[in-house]
Amino acid sequence: MPQLKPFQREDVDYIKAHGLRVLVASAPGTGKTCIAIRAVAETYKTSLPAVVVCPASVIRHWGREIHRWAPGVNALIINDSSATIPRLPQPTILIISWTLLDVRWGDLIKAGIQTVIADEAHYAKNPTSLRSQALYHLSQRARGLLLLTGTPIINTQQELAVLNMLLRTENPPMIRRLLEDVAPEVPPKKRSYLYTDLPFFFAKQYNKAENDFEDWLRKEKEKLVGEGMAEAEVERVLAAEALAKVGYLRRLAGVGKVQAASLWIAKAVRLGEPVVVFCEHQAVLRALEKRLRKQRIRYIIVEGKTPSKKRQEAVDAFQRHDYPVFIGTKA
């Protein structure tokens, strides 16, 4: 079993000293996963069985990390909305996605869960959502609750208040470490921007769509106000149309940038650099695939329809340098 770094050892001891009810708000890369697993493993008599609630894309990663940091603990993935949870061998950590939590939390309570580990706990920032309510009901019946998030506050202070509510205190024990504090050898991120003009065909389409939309919006507003609709109501009705149009313009601009992006990717690959590409729209993803095939550049993709097992295999293949380019969507 690998050794914890000194600061991670301190974090595990802190978690244990506070009864495994802690908000772990450290930055990505500081080892939130390993300290949560070790804290549970070292207190297994009272903390297991446990459940990890995490994004679907990292379910298998959690299973692997459990085997790595707690080799004597069973990792059991729940990937079905109705299958019976089998009798749990001791000691066991269940792993379930946020998507399934709202339909399985009752079954988890029946399974005798003692500790809840909520990975990316900010997913529960909306107290009225089903998954937030499911986490609340489950955590109130568990002894331990570890909330893991690198972003405890994304938009408003209220989001932190929701996490505090789950821990049943306005000032919960918290661990907050920054990567530059614990790993100064890691260089800071650098951001650079590559400006490119849209090819003539796409620029013409984009400008026409933008200008036509502005003209339509102005005429539609004048018409609706003239028909007696309140201006506030007009704004509300047109907002949906505006969002749809903005989405279309973004997609059009994205496809128009594929040629420049593929040339930049090819240059990086020739220099021996691995490349990670994120796409928002399927049209952009498919256009990029086509360009990379023409350039004979090997790539691997993770998108919404990729099964969770295949997702982890794709990540592993990229990290082994089997593929120089990894392409992902918001999934």
C-alpha positions in Angstrom: 0.0 0.0 0.0 1.4 3.5 -0.9 2.3 5.9 1.9 0.5 9.1 2.7 2.4 12.3 2.5 2.9 14.0 5.9 0.2 16.6 5.3 -2.2 13.9 4.2 -1.4 12.0 7.4 -2.3 15.1 9.3 -5.6 15.3 7.4 -6.6 11.7 8.2 -5.8 12.2 11.9 -7.9 15.4 11.9 -10.8 13.6 10.2 -10.7 10.8 12.8 -10.4 13.3 15.7 -13.7 14.9 14.5 -15.7 11.7 14.2 -15.5 11.6 10.4 -17.8 14.6 10.1 -15.7 17.0 8.2 -15.9 19.3 5.1 -12.7 18.6 3.0 -12.5 21.7 0.8 -8.9 21.3 -0.4 -7.9 22.1 -4.0 -7.8 19.4 -6.7 -4.6 17.4 -6.6 -4.1 17.5 -2.8 -5.4 13.9 -2.2 -9.0 14.3 -1.0 -9.8 10.8 -2.2 -7.0 9.0 -0.5 -7.4 10.7 2.9 -11.2 9.9 2.9 -10.5 6.3 2.1 -7.7 6.0 4.7 -9.9 7.7 7.4 -12.7 5.2 6.8 -10.3 2.2 6.6 -8.5 3.0 9.8 -11.8 3.3 11.7 -13.6 0.4 10.0 -15.1 -1.1 13.1 -17.4 2.0 13.4 -17.3 3.6 9.9 -18.1 0.6 7.7 -20.1 -0.2 5.7 -19.7 3.2 3.9 -21.0 4.6 0.6 -19.2 6.9 -1.8 -21.5 9.2 -3.8 -19.7 10.5 -6.8 -20.1 11.6 -10.5 -20.6 8.6 -12.8 -17.4 9.3 -14.7 -15.2 8.5 -11.6 -17.0 5.5 -10.2 -14.4 3.0 -11.4 -11.7 5.4 -10.3 -13.0 5.3 -6.8 -13.1 1.5 -6.9 -9.5 1.4 -8.0 -8.4 3.9 -5.3 -10.2 1.9 -2.6 -8.2 -1.2 -3.6 -5.1 0.9 -3.6 -5.5 2.7 -0.2 -7.6 0.1 1.7 -6.6 -3.3 0.2 -8.6 -5.2 2.9 -11.9 -3.4 2.1 -14.4 -4.6 -0.6 -15.5 -2.0 -3.2 -19.0 -2.7 -4.6 -20.4 -0.5 -7.4 -24.1 0.1 -7.6 -25.0 0.8 -11.2 -28.6 -0.2 -11.3 -31.8 1.6 -10.2 -33.6 -1.5 -8.9 -31.3 -4.5 -8.4 -31.2 -5.7 -4.8 -28.2 -4.7 -2.8 -26.6 -8.0 -1.8 -25.7 -8.9 1.7 -22.6 -6.8 2.4 -19.4 -8.6 3.1 -17.3 -7.0 5.8 -15.7 -4.5 5.4 -17.4 -2.9 2.4 -17.6 0.5 0.7 -20.4 0.9 -1.8 -20.0 3.3 -4.7 -23.0 5.0 -6.4 -23.4 7.9 -8.8 -25.2 11.1 -7.9 -27.7 10.2 -10.6 -28.9 7.1 -8.8 -28.8 8.4 -5.3 -32.3 9.8 -5.2 -33.8 6.4 -6.1 -31.5 4.2 -4.0 -31.0 6.2 -0.7 -33.6 4.2 1.1 -31.9 0.9 0.1 -28.6 2.3 1.4 -30.1 3.1 4.7 -31.5 -0.5 4.9 -28.0 -1.7 4.1 -26.8 -0.1 7.4 -24.5 2.6 6.0 -22.4 4.1 8.7 -20.4 6.7 6.7 -21.2 8.8 3.7 -18.5 10.2 1.5 -19.9 12.8 -0.9 -17.4 13.4 -3.7 -18.0 16.8 -5.5 -20.3 17.7 -2.6 -21.2 21.0 -4.3 -23.5 18.8 -6.5 -25.9 19.1 -3.5 -25.8 22.9 -3.4 -29.5 23.2 -4.3 -31.4 22.0 -1.2 -34.6 21.5 -3.2 -33.2 19.1 -5.7 -33.9 15.3 -5.3 -30.3 14.4 -5.0 -29.7 17.0 -2.3 -32.7 15.7 -0.3 -31.5 12.1 -0.8 -28.1 13.0 0.5 -29.7 14.8 3.5 -31.8 11.8 4.5 -29.0 9.4 4.1 -26.4 11.5 6.0 -28.8 12.1 8.9 -28.8 8.4 9.5 -25.1 7.9 9.2 -22.4 8.4 11.8 -19.9 9.9 9.5 -20.2 12.4 6.7 -17.2 13.5 4.6 -18.0 16.2 2.1 -15.3 16.5 -0.5 -15.2 19.5 -2.8 -12.6 21.8 -4.2 -15.2 24.5 -4.7 -17.4 24.8 -1.6 -18.6 28.2 -2.9 -19.2 28.4 -6.6 -21.7 31.3 -6.8 -23.1 32.4 -3.4 -22.4 32.0 0.3 -25.7 30.1 0.5 -24.0 27.1 -1.2 -21.6 26.7 1.8 -24.6 27.1 4.1 -26.2 24.0 2.5 -23.0 22.0 3.1 -22.9 23.2 6.7 -26.6 22.1 7.1 -25.7 18.6 6.1 -23.1 18.5 8.8 -25.6 20.0 11.3 -23.5 22.9 12.3 -22.9 26.5 11.1 -19.1 26.1 11.7 -18.1 22.6 10.8 -14.6 21.2 11.0 -12.9 22.0 7.7 -9.7 21.1 5.9 -8.6 23.6 3.2 -5.3 23.1 1.5 -4.1 24.7 -1.7 -1.9 22.8 -4.2 0.8 25.5 -4.2 1.1 25.1 -0.4 1.5 21.3 -0.4 3.2 20.8 -3.7 5.3 23.9 -4.5 7.2 21.9 -7.1 4.1 21.8 -9.4 4.4 24.8 -11.7 1.4 27.2 -11.8 -1.1 26.8 -14.7 -0.5 29.0 -17.7 -3.3 30.2 -19.9 -2.8 31.3 -23.5 -5.3 32.3 -26.1 -5.1 31.5 -29.8 -7.1 33.9 -31.8 -8.3 32.8 -35.2 -10.7 34.1 -37.8 -13.6 32.0 -38.9 -13.3 30.6 -42.5 -15.3 32.7 -44.9 -18.2 30.2 -45.2 -18.8 30.1 -41.4 -18.2 33.8 -40.9 -20.9 34.5 -43.5 -23.3 32.1 -41.8 -22.6 33.5 -38.4 -23.0 37.1 -39.3 -26.3 36.4 -41.2 -27.7 34.5 -38.2 -26.6 37.2 -35.7 -28.0 40.1 -37.8 -31.3 38.3 -38.6 -31.8 37.5 -35.0 -31.3 41.0 -33.8 -33.8 42.3 -36.4 -36.3 39.6 -35.5 -36.0 40.3 -31.8 -36.6 44.0 -32.3 -39.7 43.5 -34.5 -41.1 40.8 -32.2 -40.8 43.0 -29.2 -42.5 45.9 -30.9 -45.3 43.6 -32.1 -46.0 42.0 -28.6 -45.9 45.4 -26.8 -48.2 46.8 -29.4 -50.6 43.9 -28.8 -50.8 45.0 -25.1 -48.4 42.5 -23.5 -46.5 43.9 -20.5 -42.9 44.6 -21.3 -41.7 42.4 -18.5 -43.7 39.5 -19.9 -42.3 40.2 -23.4 -38.8 40.0 -22.0 -39.5 36.7 -20.3 -41.0 35.2 -23.5 -38.2 36.4 -25.7 -35.5 35.2 -23.3 -36.0 31.6 -24.2 -35.7 32.4 -27.9 -32.6 34.4 -27.2 -30.9 31.6 -25.3 -31.7 29.2 -28.1 -30.2 31.5 -30.7 -27.1 32.1 -28.6 -26.6 28.4 -28.3 -26.9 28.1 -32.1 -24.3 30.9 -32.6 -21.9 29.2 -30.2 -22.2 25.9 -32.0 -21.7 27.6 -35.4 -18.6 29.4 -34.1 -17.2 26.1 -32.6 -17.5 24.2 -35.8 -15.9 27.1 -37.6 -12.8 26.9 -35.3 -12.3 23.1 -35.8 -9.8 23.5 -38.7 -7.6 25.9 -36.6 -7.9 23.6 -33.6 -6.9 20.5 -35.5 -3.8 22.2 -36.9 -2.8 23.2 -33.4 -3.4 19.7 -32.1 -1.3 18.2 -34.9 1.6 20.5 -34.1 1.5 19.6 -30.4 1.4 15.9 -31.2 4.4 16.2 -33.6 6.3 17.8 -30.7 5.5 14.8 -28.5 3.0 16.6 -26.3 -0.2 14.8 -25.1 -3.3 16.9 -25.7 -6.7 17.0 -23.9 -9.6 18.6 -25.8 -13.0 19.4 -24.4 -16.0 20.0 -26.7 -19.4 21.3 -25.8 -21.4 20.5 -28.9 -21.7 17.2 -30.7 -21.4 19.0 -34.1 -18.0 20.3 -33.0 -16.9 16.8 -31.7 -17.9 15.1 -35.0 -16.2 17.7 -37.1 -13.0 17.4 -35.0 -13.0 13.6 -35.4 -13.2 14.0 -39.1 -10.3 16.4 -39.3 -8.1 14.3 -37.0 -8.8 11.1 -39.1 -7.7 13.0 -42.2 -4.5 14.0 -40.4 -4.0 10.4 -39.3 -3.8 11.4 -35.6 -4.9 8.8 -33.1 -7.4 9.9 -30.5 -9.8 8.5 -27.9 -13.2 9.9 -26.9 -15.3 10.0 -23.8 -18.8 11.3 -24.3 -22.2 10.9 -22.7 -23.0 7.6 -24.3 -19.6 6.1 -23.3 -20.2 3.3 -20.6 -18.5 4.0 -17.3 -16.1 1.1 -17.7 -15.1 2.3 -21.1 -14.5 5.8 -19.7 -12.0 4.6 -17.2 -10.3 2.4 -19.9 -10.1 5.5 -22.1 -8.4 7.5 -19.4 -6.0 4.7 -18.6 -5.1 4.3 -22.3 -4.4 8.1 -22.6 -2.2 8.0 -19.5 -0.3 5.1 -20.9 0.4 7.2 -24.0 -1.5 4.7 -26.2 -3.2 7.7 -27.7 -1.7 11.2 -28.0 -5.1 13.0 -28.0 -8.0 12.6 -25.5 -11.3 14.2 -26.5 -14.0 14.7 -23.9 -17.4 16.4 -23.7 -19.1 17.9 -20.6 -19.9 14.3 -19.6 
